[in-house]
Amino acid sequence: MSGLRRFWFPVQGHLGIGVTAESREAAEQLATETATRLNWPLDVASTIDDVDVRDLDEKHVIPNMGAVVWRGVWFPQLK
């Protein structure tokens, strides 16, 4: 995961958006694209940088997230 960081974007009324990217700016772009696609309100001011995924929701997020070691959105997983 060299050079990549994990970010968590809480979303009011939803669990949130998890992203792995090389910078906060890149993560915000990926999260914004996902939020737009889902029609979710995104407030990047509440972003958690370098999130420890063990701190995320154990019942919904952790069992349903994708790989956090590659660049991209790992929660929610969209097809």
N, C-alpha and C positions, 0 to 999 in steps of 0.2 A: 504494500500500500504506500510505497515511497512517493512522497510529494502530494498525496491525497489526504483530505480531511473529511470528517463526517459532520453534518449539520442537521439540526432538527428545527423545522419551522412549525410551531404550534398554529393551528387553524381553529378559530372560534367556531364551535358547533360540530367540529370534526376532530379526529385524533391528531392529525398533523401530516407533514410531508418530510420524509427522510431522504437526504441527498449526500452522496460522496462526490467531492470535486476538488480541484486543485486550488481553489480560492473561494472566498466568501462571495465574490461577485459572480463567479461561474455557478456556484450553488444557488444563488438568488435567481439567476436566469432559468435554471432547470426547475426550481420550485415554482417560479412564476408561470412557466409554460404548463406545468402540471395543474396548478390552481386554476388557471384560465380554462383548461380542458375540462375540469370538474366543476367549474363555476363556483369555486370556493373563495372566500375573502382571505387574502394573504396580507399579513402585517409583518414585514421583514424585520421590524424593530425588535420583535420578540424572539428572534433566532437564537438558538443555542449552538454556539461554536464548539467543535470538538466534543460532540455529545458522546457519552458512554451509553451504548445501546442497552446495557443492563439496567439502566435507569428508566427505560421506556415501559409502556404498558405491557405487563406480562401476559395478559389474556388476549389481547387483540393485535398489538403491534409486533411483538417479538415472534410469535408463531407464524405471522403472515408477511414478514419482511423478506426481501430478496438479499442477495449478497451485498455486504457493505464494503467489500474490499475493492470493488471496481467503480469507476466513474459512472454516475447516473443516479436516478431516483430508485430507492430501494423500498420506500413505503409512501403511498400505497403502490402495489405492483399493478400497472396498467398494461393492457394488451393492445 
